[in-house]
Amino acid sequence: MPLYDYQCQDCQNIFDVRATFKEKEAGLEPECPQCQSKNTHQLLTSGLFLRQTGDGASLAMPACGPNAGPGCCGG
Ligand SMILES: [Zn+2]
């Protein structure tokens, strides 16, 4: 199930919401876990796929590991 990042407009709290695509399309109105406000908006700048792998560093430089050939990263 995908994760969505939302930010509360009232207290600026950022929280994750789990929802199926179906639920998302139906219109999510997540509630802020901190102040129970529904005045929230989705953050589109979060690294959804980075979070799923849990390893952003390797994604940022996929071919430049210790075993990368000459020419990688200018080396
Ligand atoms: Zn809030």
PDB file of the backbone (N, CA, C, O) and the ligand in Angstrom, with CONECT records:
HET     ZN  A 101       1
ATOM      1  N   MET A   1       0.857  -1.204   0.000  1.00  0.00           N
ATOM      2  CA  MET A   1       0.000   0.000   0.000  1.00  0.00           C
ATOM      3  C   MET A   1       0.883   1.242   0.000  1.00  0.00           C
ATOM      4  O   MET A   1       1.792   1.358   0.823  1.00  0.00           O
ATOM      5  N   PRO A   2       0.625   2.160  -0.909  1.00  0.00           N
ATOM      6  CA  PRO A   2       1.496   3.340  -0.989  1.00  0.00           C
ATOM      7  C   PRO A   2       1.334   4.277   0.199  1.00  0.00           C
ATOM      8  O   PRO A   2       0.299   4.324   0.863  1.00  0.00           O
ATOM      9  N   LEU A   3       2.394   5.009   0.426  1.00  0.00           N
ATOM     10  CA  LEU A   3       2.394   6.000   1.499  1.00  0.00           C
ATOM     11  C   LEU A   3       2.287   7.391   0.897  1.00  0.00           C
ATOM     12  O   LEU A   3       2.904   7.678  -0.129  1.00  0.00           O
ATOM     13  N   TYR A   4       1.519   8.237   1.523  1.00  0.00           N
ATOM     14  CA  TYR A   4       1.428   9.618   1.082  1.00  0.00           C
ATOM     15  C   TYR A   4       1.832  10.525   2.239  1.00  0.00           C
ATOM     16  O   TYR A   4       1.493  10.281   3.397  1.00  0.00           O
ATOM     17  N   ASP A   5       2.559  11.569   1.891  1.00  0.00           N
ATOM     18  CA  ASP A   5       2.933  12.547   2.901  1.00  0.00           C
ATOM     19  C   ASP A   5       1.938  13.700   2.887  1.00  0.00           C
ATOM     20  O   ASP A   5       1.639  14.271   1.839  1.00  0.00           O
ATOM     21  N   TYR A   6       1.452  14.016   4.029  1.00  0.00           N
ATOM     22  CA  TYR A   6       0.536  15.142   4.154  1.00  0.00           C
ATOM     23  C   TYR A   6       1.082  16.105   5.191  1.00  0.00           C
ATOM     24  O   TYR A   6       1.779  15.713   6.127  1.00  0.00           O
ATOM     25  N   GLN A   7       0.750  17.373   5.004  1.00  0.00           N
ATOM     26  CA  GLN A   7       1.102  18.376   6.006  1.00  0.00           C
ATOM     27  C   GLN A   7      -0.156  19.068   6.490  1.00  0.00           C
ATOM     28  O   GLN A   7      -1.019  19.458   5.704  1.00  0.00           O
ATOM     29  N   CYS A   8      -0.235  19.209   7.784  1.00  0.00           N
ATOM     30  CA  CYS A   8      -1.368  19.885   8.395  1.00  0.00           C
ATOM     31  C   CYS A   8      -1.196  21.392   8.228  1.00  0.00           C
ATOM     32  O   CYS A   8      -0.137  21.941   8.532  1.00  0.00           O
ATOM     33  N   GLN A   9      -2.238  22.052   7.747  1.00  0.00           N
ATOM     34  CA  GLN A   9      -2.175  23.497   7.545  1.00  0.00           C
ATOM     35  C   GLN A   9      -2.286  24.246   8.876  1.00  0.00           C
ATOM     36  O   GLN A   9      -1.897  25.409   8.980  1.00  0.00           O
ATOM     37  N   ASP A  10      -2.809  23.580   9.865  1.00  0.00           N
ATOM     38  CA  ASP A  10      -3.038  24.261  11.133  1.00  0.00           C
ATOM     39  C   ASP A  10      -1.804  24.251  12.027  1.00  0.00           C
ATOM     40  O   ASP A  10      -1.451  25.266  12.627  1.00  0.00           O
ATOM     41  N   CYS A  11      -1.151  23.092  12.111  1.00  0.00           N
ATOM     42  CA  CYS A  11      -0.012  23.000  13.022  1.00  0.00           C
ATOM     43  C   CYS A  11       1.282  22.653  12.279  1.00  0.00           C
ATOM     44  O   CYS A  11       2.328  22.471  12.903  1.00  0.00           O
ATOM     45  N   GLN A  12       1.210  22.562  10.950  1.00  0.00           N
ATOM     46  CA  GLN A  12       2.383  22.286  10.112  1.00  0.00           C
ATOM     47  C   GLN A  12       2.983  20.909  10.350  1.00  0.00           C
ATOM     48  O   GLN A  12       4.095  20.626   9.906  1.00  0.00           O
ATOM     49  N   ASN A  13       2.270  20.080  11.028  1.00  0.00           N
ATOM     50  CA  ASN A  13       2.755  18.720  11.260  1.00  0.00           C
ATOM     51  C   ASN A  13       2.745  17.925   9.951  1.00  0.00           C
ATOM     52  O   ASN A  13       1.779  17.983   9.190  1.00  0.00           O
ATOM     53  N   ILE A  14       3.810  17.196   9.702  1.00  0.00           N
ATOM     54  CA  ILE A  14       3.877  16.347   8.516  1.00  0.00           C
ATOM     55  C   ILE A  14       3.710  14.901   8.950  1.00  0.00           C
ATOM     56  O   ILE A  14       4.371  14.432   9.877  1.00  0.00           O
ATOM     57  N   PHE A  15       2.814  14.205   8.263  1.00  0.00           N
ATOM     58  CA  PHE A  15       2.539  12.830   8.657  1.00  0.00           C
ATOM     59  C   PHE A  15       2.285  11.978   7.424  1.00  0.00           C
ATOM     60  O   PHE A  15       1.964  12.483   6.348  1.00  0.00           O
ATOM     61  N   ASP A  16       2.438  10.673   7.610  1.00  0.00           N
ATOM     62  CA  ASP A  16       2.237   9.730   6.522  1.00  0.00           C
ATOM     63  C   ASP A  16       0.822   9.178   6.553  1.00  0.00           C
ATOM     64  O   ASP A  16       0.247   8.944   7.616  1.00  0.00           O
ATOM     65  N   VAL A  17       0.280   8.979   5.370  1.00  0.00           N
ATOM     66  CA  VAL A  17      -1.041   8.365   5.256  1.00  0.00           C
ATOM     67  C   VAL A  17      -0.933   7.161   4.345  1.00  0.00           C
ATOM     68  O   VAL A  17      -0.432   7.264   3.225  1.00  0.00           O
ATOM     69  N   ARG A  18      -1.398   6.033   4.817  1.00  0.00           N
ATOM     70  CA  ARG A  18      -1.442   4.841   3.972  1.00  0.00           C
ATOM     71  C   ARG A  18      -2.827   4.731   3.355  1.00  0.00           C
ATOM     72  O   ARG A  18      -3.842   4.779   4.051  1.00  0.00           O
ATOM     73  N   ALA A  19      -2.848   4.585   2.058  1.00  0.00           N
ATOM     74  CA  ALA A  19      -4.139   4.446   1.390  1.00  0.00           C
ATOM     75  C   ALA A  19      -3.940   3.715   0.078  1.00  0.00           C
ATOM     76  O   ALA A  19      -2.884   3.815  -0.547  1.00  0.00           O
ATOM     77  N   THR A  20      -4.943   2.991  -0.329  1.00  0.00           N
ATOM     78  CA  THR A  20      -4.892   2.362  -1.643  1.00  0.00           C
ATOM     79  C   THR A  20      -5.143   3.419  -2.703  1.00  0.00           C
ATOM     80  O   THR A  20      -5.658   4.498  -2.413  1.00  0.00           O
ATOM     81  N   PHE A  21      -4.774   3.098  -3.929  1.00  0.00           N
ATOM     82  CA  PHE A  21      -5.029   4.037  -5.011  1.00  0.00           C
ATOM     83  C   PHE A  21      -6.527   4.329  -5.126  1.00  0.00           C
ATOM     84  O   PHE A  21      -6.943   5.444  -5.444  1.00  0.00           O
ATOM     85  N   LYS A  22      -7.301   3.317  -4.864  1.00  0.00           N
ATOM     86  CA  LYS A  22      -8.754   3.476  -4.936  1.00  0.00           C
ATOM     87  C   LYS A  22      -9.229   4.505  -3.908  1.00  0.00           C
ATOM     88  O   LYS A  22     -10.038   5.383  -4.208  1.00  0.00           O
ATOM     89  N   GLU A  23      -8.711   4.373  -2.707  1.00  0.00           N
ATOM     90  CA  GLU A  23      -9.083   5.323  -1.656  1.00  0.00           C
ATOM     91  C   GLU A  23      -8.609   6.723  -2.017  1.00  0.00           C
ATOM     92  O   GLU A  23      -9.299   7.715  -1.780  1.00  0.00           O
ATOM     93  N   LYS A  24      -7.411   6.777  -2.597  1.00  0.00           N
ATOM     94  CA  LYS A  24      -6.837   8.066  -2.968  1.00  0.00           C
ATOM     95  C   LYS A  24      -7.702   8.753  -4.024  1.00  0.00           C
ATOM     96  O   LYS A  24      -7.981   9.949  -3.939  1.00  0.00           O
ATOM     97  N   GLU A  25      -8.115   7.977  -5.009  1.00  0.00           N
ATOM     98  CA  GLU A  25      -8.941   8.545  -6.077  1.00  0.00           C
ATOM     99  C   GLU A  25     -10.295   8.998  -5.554  1.00  0.00           C
ATOM    100  O   GLU A  25     -10.876   9.965  -6.046  1.00  0.00           O
ATOM    101  N   ALA A  26     -10.775   8.300  -4.572  1.00  0.00           N
ATOM    102  CA  ALA A  26     -12.070   8.645  -4.007  1.00  0.00           C
ATOM    103  C   ALA A  26     -12.008   9.949  -3.220  1.00  0.00           C
ATOM    104  O   ALA A  26     -13.038  10.522  -2.867  1.00  0.00           O
ATOM    105  N   GLY A  27     -10.798  10.407  -2.951  1.00  0.00           N
ATOM    106  CA  GLY A  27     -10.656  11.666  -2.239  1.00  0.00           C
ATOM    107  C   GLY A  27     -10.333  11.458  -0.781  1.00  0.00           C
ATOM    108  O   GLY A  27     -11.223  11.248   0.044  1.00  0.00           O
ATOM    109  N   LEU A  28      -9.073  11.516  -0.471  1.00  0.00           N
ATOM    110  CA  LEU A  28      -8.646  11.326   0.916  1.00  0.00           C
ATOM    111  C   LEU A  28      -8.808  12.622   1.707  1.00  0.00           C
ATOM    112  O   LEU A  28      -8.515  13.715   1.223  1.00  0.00           O
ATOM    113  N   GLU A  29      -9.276  12.463   2.912  1.00  0.00           N
ATOM    114  CA  GLU A  29      -9.284  13.609   3.824  1.00  0.00           C
ATOM    115  C   GLU A  29      -8.640  13.166   5.120  1.00  0.00           C
ATOM    116  O   GLU A  29      -9.319  12.955   6.125  1.00  0.00           O
ATOM    117  N   PRO A  30      -7.321  13.027   5.090  1.00  0.00           N
ATOM    118  CA  PRO A  30      -6.648  12.520   6.284  1.00  0.00           C
ATOM    119  C   PRO A  30      -6.712  13.519   7.432  1.00  0.00           C
ATOM    120  O   PRO A  30      -6.749  14.735   7.246  1.00  0.00           O
ATOM    121  N   GLU A  31      -6.721  12.955   8.590  1.00  0.00           N
ATOM    122  CA  GLU A  31      -6.817  13.777   9.794  1.00  0.00           C
ATOM    123  C   GLU A  31      -5.445  13.904  10.424  1.00  0.00           C
ATOM    124  O   GLU A  31      -4.725  12.917  10.574  1.00  0.00           O
ATOM    125  N   CYS A  32      -5.091  15.113  10.788  1.00  0.00           N
ATOM    126  CA  CYS A  32      -3.812  15.339  11.439  1.00  0.00           C
ATOM    127  C   CYS A  32      -3.767  14.578  12.759  1.00  0.00           C
ATOM    128  O   CYS A  32      -4.638  14.764  13.609  1.00  0.00           O
ATOM    129  N   PRO A  33      -2.762  13.725  12.941  1.00  0.00           N
ATOM    130  CA  PRO A  33      -2.688  12.946  14.180  1.00  0.00           C
ATOM    131  C   PRO A  33      -2.373  13.809  15.396  1.00  0.00           C
ATOM    132  O   PRO A  33      -2.554  13.390  16.540  1.00  0.00           O
ATOM    133  N   GLN A  34      -1.900  15.019  15.125  1.00  0.00           N
ATOM    134  CA  GLN A  34      -1.484  15.878  16.232  1.00  0.00           C
ATOM    135  C   GLN A  34      -2.611  16.761  16.744  1.00  0.00           C
ATOM    136  O   GLN A  34      -2.794  16.913  17.952  1.00  0.00           O
ATOM    137  N   CYS A  35      -3.367  17.345  15.812  1.00  0.00           N
ATOM    138  CA  CYS A  35      -4.424  18.264  16.252  1.00  0.00           C
ATOM    139  C   CYS A  35      -5.791  17.875  15.701  1.00  0.00           C
ATOM    140  O   CYS A  35      -6.768  18.602  15.879  1.00  0.00           O
ATOM    141  N   GLN A  36      -5.857  16.713  15.023  1.00  0.00           N
ATOM    142  CA  GLN A  36      -7.119  16.185  14.504  1.00  0.00           C
ATOM    143  C   GLN A  36      -7.794  17.111  13.495  1.00  0.00           C
ATOM    144  O   GLN A  36      -8.997  17.007  13.256  1.00  0.00           O
ATOM    145  N   SER A  37      -7.017  18.012  12.906  1.00  0.00           N
ATOM    146  CA  SER A  37      -7.568  18.878  11.873  1.00  0.00           C
ATOM    147  C   SER A  37      -7.624  18.134  10.547  1.00  0.00           C
ATOM    148  O   SER A  37      -6.777  17.286  10.266  1.00  0.00           O
ATOM    149  N   LYS A  38      -8.609  18.449   9.750  1.00  0.00           N
ATOM    150  CA  LYS A  38      -8.653  17.889   8.401  1.00  0.00           C
ATOM    151  C   LYS A  38      -8.215  18.931   7.370  1.00  0.00           C
ATOM    152  O   LYS A  38      -8.390  18.748   6.165  1.00  0.00           O
ATOM    153  N   ASN A  39      -7.659  19.996   7.856  1.00  0.00           N
ATOM    154  CA  ASN A  39      -7.146  21.039   6.986  1.00  0.00           C
ATOM    155  C   ASN A  39      -5.724  20.672   6.573  1.00  0.00           C
ATOM    156  O   ASN A  39      -4.751  21.272   7.028  1.00  0.00           O
ATOM    157  N   THR A  40      -5.631  19.673   5.699  1.00  0.00           N
ATOM    158  CA  THR A  40      -4.328  19.140   5.321  1.00  0.00           C
ATOM    159  C   THR A  40      -4.156  19.168   3.812  1.00  0.00           C
ATOM    160  O   THR A  40      -5.135  19.218   3.067  1.00  0.00           O
ATOM    161  N   HIS A  41      -2.930  19.137   3.376  1.00  0.00           N
ATOM    162  CA  HIS A  41      -2.678  19.033   1.938  1.00  0.00           C
ATOM    163  C   HIS A  41      -1.525  18.072   1.694  1.00  0.00           C
ATOM    164  O   HIS A  41      -0.656  17.886   2.547  1.00  0.00           O
ATOM    165  N   GLN A  42      -1.536  17.469   0.518  1.00  0.00           N
ATOM    166  CA  GLN A  42      -0.538  16.451   0.225  1.00  0.00           C
ATOM    167  C   GLN A  42       0.778  17.105  -0.188  1.00  0.00           C
ATOM    168  O   GLN A  42       0.795  18.100  -0.913  1.00  0.00           O
ATOM    169  N   LEU A  43       1.856  16.537   0.280  1.00  0.00           N
ATOM    170  CA  LEU A  43       3.183  16.968  -0.140  1.00  0.00           C
ATOM    171  C   LEU A  43       3.620  16.108  -1.319  1.00  0.00           C
ATOM    172  O   LEU A  43       3.688  14.883  -1.219  1.00  0.00           O
ATOM    173  N   LEU A  44       3.911  16.758  -2.424  1.00  0.00           N
ATOM    174  CA  LEU A  44       4.292  16.006  -3.613  1.00  0.00           C
ATOM    175  C   LEU A  44       5.803  15.941  -3.785  1.00  0.00           C
ATOM    176  O   LEU A  44       6.299  15.297  -4.709  1.00  0.00           O
ATOM    177  N   THR A  45       6.524  16.598  -2.909  1.00  0.00           N
ATOM    178  CA  THR A  45       7.971  16.655  -3.064  1.00  0.00           C
ATOM    179  C   THR A  45       8.686  15.540  -2.318  1.00  0.00           C
ATOM    180  O   THR A  45       9.908  15.416  -2.404  1.00  0.00           O
ATOM    181  N   SER A  46       7.933  14.731  -1.589  1.00  0.00           N
ATOM    182  CA  SER A  46       8.584  13.694  -0.795  1.00  0.00           C
ATOM    183  C   SER A  46       9.070  12.558  -1.683  1.00  0.00           C
ATOM    184  O   SER A  46       8.503  12.304  -2.746  1.00  0.00           O
ATOM    185  N   GLY A  47      10.107  11.888  -1.248  1.00  0.00           N
ATOM    186  CA  GLY A  47      10.652  10.779  -2.024  1.00  0.00           C
ATOM    187  C   GLY A  47       9.926   9.496  -1.707  1.00  0.00           C
ATOM    188  O   GLY A  47      10.372   8.699  -0.882  1.00  0.00           O
ATOM    189  N   LEU A  48       8.820   9.306  -2.359  1.00  0.00           N
ATOM    190  CA  LEU A  48       8.012   8.118  -2.073  1.00  0.00           C
ATOM    191  C   LEU A  48       8.802   6.844  -2.344  1.00  0.00           C
ATOM    192  O   LEU A  48       8.810   5.925  -1.526  1.00  0.00           O
ATOM    193  N   PHE A  49       9.470   6.794  -3.503  1.00  0.00           N
ATOM    194  CA  PHE A  49      10.181   5.567  -3.849  1.00  0.00           C
ATOM    195  C   PHE A  49      11.444   5.408  -3.010  1.00  0.00           C
ATOM    196  O   PHE A  49      11.873   4.286  -2.742  1.00  0.00           O
ATOM    197  N   LEU A  50      12.037   6.513  -2.598  1.00  0.00           N
ATOM    198  CA  LEU A  50      13.211   6.418  -1.736  1.00  0.00           C
ATOM    199  C   LEU A  50      12.815   5.792  -0.403  1.00  0.00           C
ATOM    200  O   LEU A  50      13.539   4.972   0.161  1.00  0.00           O
ATOM    201  N   ARG A  51      11.668   6.195   0.074  1.00  0.00           N
ATOM    202  CA  ARG A  51      11.236   5.685   1.360  1.00  0.00           C
ATOM    203  C   ARG A  51      10.949   4.186   1.284  1.00  0.00           C
ATOM    204  O   ARG A  51      11.184   3.447   2.240  1.00  0.00           O
ATOM    205  N   GLN A  52      10.438   3.753   0.136  1.00  0.00           N
ATOM    206  CA  GLN A  52      10.083   2.355   0.024  1.00  0.00           C
ATOM    207  C   GLN A  52      11.326   1.468   0.011  1.00  0.00           C
ATOM    208  O   GLN A  52      11.301   0.354   0.535  1.00  0.00           O
ATOM    209  N   THR A  53      12.416   1.959  -0.588  1.00  0.00           N
ATOM    210  CA  THR A  53      13.619   1.159  -0.606  1.00  0.00           C
ATOM    211  C   THR A  53      14.392   1.301   0.701  1.00  0.00           C
ATOM    212  O   THR A  53      15.078   0.378   1.140  1.00  0.00           O
ATOM    213  N   GLY A  54      14.264   2.469   1.307  1.00  0.00           N
ATOM    214  CA  GLY A  54      14.995   2.712   2.538  1.00  0.00           C
ATOM    215  C   GLY A  54      16.466   2.967   2.297  1.00  0.00           C
ATOM    216  O   GLY A  54      17.256   2.966   3.241  1.00  0.00           O
ATOM    217  N   ASP A  55      16.849   3.184   1.050  1.00  0.00           N
ATOM    218  CA  ASP A  55      18.257   3.404   0.734  1.00  0.00           C
ATOM    219  C   ASP A  55      18.378   4.441  -0.378  1.00  0.00           C
ATOM    220  O   ASP A  55      18.532   4.095  -1.549  1.00  0.00           O
ATOM    221  N   GLY A  56      18.308   5.703  -0.001  1.00  0.00           N
ATOM    222  CA  GLY A  56      18.354   6.762  -1.000  1.00  0.00           C
ATOM    223  C   GLY A  56      19.730   6.938  -1.610  1.00  0.00           C
ATOM    224  O   GLY A  56      19.848   7.354  -2.762  1.00  0.00           O
ATOM    225  N   ALA A  57      20.774   6.626  -0.853  1.00  0.00           N
ATOM    226  CA  ALA A  57      22.126   6.877  -1.330  1.00  0.00           C
ATOM    227  C   ALA A  57      22.452   6.029  -2.559  1.00  0.00           C
ATOM    228  O   ALA A  57      23.024   6.530  -3.527  1.00  0.00           O
ATOM    229  N   SER A  58      22.094   4.767  -2.521  1.00  0.00           N
ATOM    230  CA  SER A  58      22.427   3.897  -3.642  1.00  0.00           C
ATOM    231  C   SER A  58      21.618   4.260  -4.877  1.00  0.00           C
ATOM    232  O   SER A  58      22.061   4.042  -6.004  1.00  0.00           O
ATOM    233  N   LEU A  59      20.419   4.818  -4.659  1.00  0.00           N
ATOM    234  CA  LEU A  59      19.614   5.227  -5.796  1.00  0.00           C
ATOM    235  C   LEU A  59      20.188   6.477  -6.442  1.00  0.00           C
ATOM    236  O   LEU A  59      20.106   6.653  -7.658  1.00  0.00           O
ATOM    237  N   ALA A  60      20.770   7.344  -5.620  1.00  0.00           N
ATOM    238  CA  ALA A  60      21.306   8.584  -6.149  1.00  0.00           C
ATOM    239  C   ALA A  60      22.523   8.321  -7.024  1.00  0.00           C
ATOM    240  O   ALA A  60      22.728   9.017  -8.018  1.00  0.00           O
ATOM    241  N   MET A  61      23.323   7.341  -6.676  1.00  0.00           N
ATOM    242  CA  MET A  61      24.527   7.024  -7.451  1.00  0.00           C
ATOM    243  C   MET A  61      24.557   5.522  -7.727  1.00  0.00           C
ATOM    244  O   MET A  61      25.338   4.795  -7.113  1.00  0.00           O
ATOM    245  N   PRO A  62      23.718   5.057  -8.641  1.00  0.00           N
ATOM    246  CA  PRO A  62      23.530   3.611  -8.815  1.00  0.00           C
ATOM    247  C   PRO A  62      24.732   2.891  -9.408  1.00  0.00           C
ATOM    248  O   PRO A  62      24.907   1.699  -9.156  1.00  0.00           O
ATOM    249  N   ALA A  63      25.563   3.570 -10.183  1.00  0.00           N
ATOM    250  CA  ALA A  63      26.608   2.876 -10.926  1.00  0.00           C
ATOM    251  C   ALA A  63      28.005   3.175 -10.391  1.00  0.00           C
ATOM    252  O   ALA A  63      29.001   2.771 -10.992  1.00  0.00           O
ATOM    253  N   CYS A  64      28.078   3.865  -9.291  1.00  0.00           N
ATOM    254  CA  CYS A  64      29.377   4.322  -8.831  1.00  0.00           C
ATOM    255  C   CYS A  64      29.772   3.654  -7.525  1.00  0.00           C
ATOM    256  O   CYS A  64      30.248   4.323  -6.607  1.00  0.00           O
ATOM    257  N   GLY A  65      29.584   2.363  -7.432  1.00  0.00           N
ATOM    258  CA  GLY A  65      30.020   1.625  -6.267  1.00  0.00           C
ATOM    259  C   GLY A  65      31.491   1.307  -6.361  1.00  0.00           C
ATOM    260  O   GLY A  65      32.162   1.744  -7.296  1.00  0.00           O
ATOM    261  N   PRO A  66      32.003   0.555  -5.409  1.00  0.00           N
ATOM    262  CA  PRO A  66      33.434   0.196  -5.398  1.00  0.00           C
ATOM    263  C   PRO A  66      33.848  -0.607  -6.636  1.00  0.00           C
ATOM    264  O   PRO A  66      35.010  -0.580  -7.041  1.00  0.00           O
ATOM    265  N   ASN A  67      32.894  -1.315  -7.225  1.00  0.00           N
ATOM    266  CA  ASN A  67      33.204  -2.173  -8.369  1.00  0.00           C
ATOM    267  C   ASN A  67      32.914  -1.503  -9.717  1.00  0.00           C
ATOM    268  O   ASN A  67      32.973  -2.146 -10.766  1.00  0.00           O
ATOM    269  N   ALA A  68      32.603  -0.210  -9.675  1.00  0.00           N
ATOM    270  CA  ALA A  68      32.299   0.479 -10.917  1.00  0.00           C
ATOM    271  C   ALA A  68      33.567   0.593 -11.776  1.00  0.00           C
ATOM    272  O   ALA A  68      34.679   0.721 -11.266  1.00  0.00           O
ATOM    273  N   GLY A  69      33.360   0.543 -13.070  1.00  0.00           N
ATOM    274  CA  GLY A  69      34.502   0.574 -13.984  1.00  0.00           C
ATOM    275  C   GLY A  69      35.108   1.961 -14.104  1.00  0.00           C
ATOM    276  O   GLY A  69      34.581   2.930 -13.558  1.00  0.00           O
ATOM    277  N   PRO A  70      36.217   2.049 -14.822  1.00  0.00           N
ATOM    278  CA  PRO A  70      36.855   3.346 -15.039  1.00  0.00           C
ATOM    279  C   PRO A  70      35.930   4.294 -15.784  1.00  0.00           C
ATOM    280  O   PRO A  70      35.148   3.866 -16.634  1.00  0.00           O
ATOM    281  N   GLY A  71      36.015   5.557 -15.473  1.00  0.00           N
ATOM    282  CA  GLY A  71      35.173   6.545 -16.123  1.00  0.00           C
ATOM    283  C   GLY A  71      33.960   6.884 -15.295  1.00  0.00           C
ATOM    284  O   GLY A  71      33.322   7.911 -15.528  1.00  0.00           O
ATOM    285  N   CYS A  72      33.628   6.053 -14.343  1.00  0.00           N
ATOM    286  CA  CYS A  72      32.470   6.338 -13.504  1.00  0.00           C
ATOM    287  C   CYS A  72      32.799   7.473 -12.535  1.00  0.00           C
ATOM    288  O   CYS A  72      33.835   7.450 -11.870  1.00  0.00           O
ATOM    289  N   CYS A  73      31.921   8.454 -12.462  1.00  0.00           N
ATOM    290  CA  CYS A  73      32.111   9.599 -11.583  1.00  0.00           C
ATOM    291  C   CYS A  73      33.428  10.304 -11.882  1.00  0.00           C
ATOM    292  O   CYS A  73      34.026  10.873 -10.969  1.00  0.00           O
ATOM    293  N   GLY A  74      33.894  10.290 -13.103  1.00  0.00           N
ATOM    294  CA  GLY A  74      35.119  10.993 -13.475  1.00  0.00           C
ATOM    295  C   GLY A  74      36.365  10.225 -13.115  1.00  0.00           C
ATOM    296  O   GLY A  74      37.477  10.709 -13.327  1.00  0.00           O
ATOM    297  N   GLY A  75      36.194   9.007 -12.561  1.00  0.00           N
ATOM    298  CA  GLY A  75      37.362   8.268 -12.145  1.00  0.00           C
ATOM    299  C   GLY A  75      37.834   7.374 -13.261  1.00  0.00           C
ATOM    300  O   GLY A  75      38.823   6.659 -13.103  1.00  0.00           O
TER     301      GLY A  75
HETATM  302 ZN    ZN A 101      -2.365  19.553  12.845  1.00  0.00          ZN2+
END
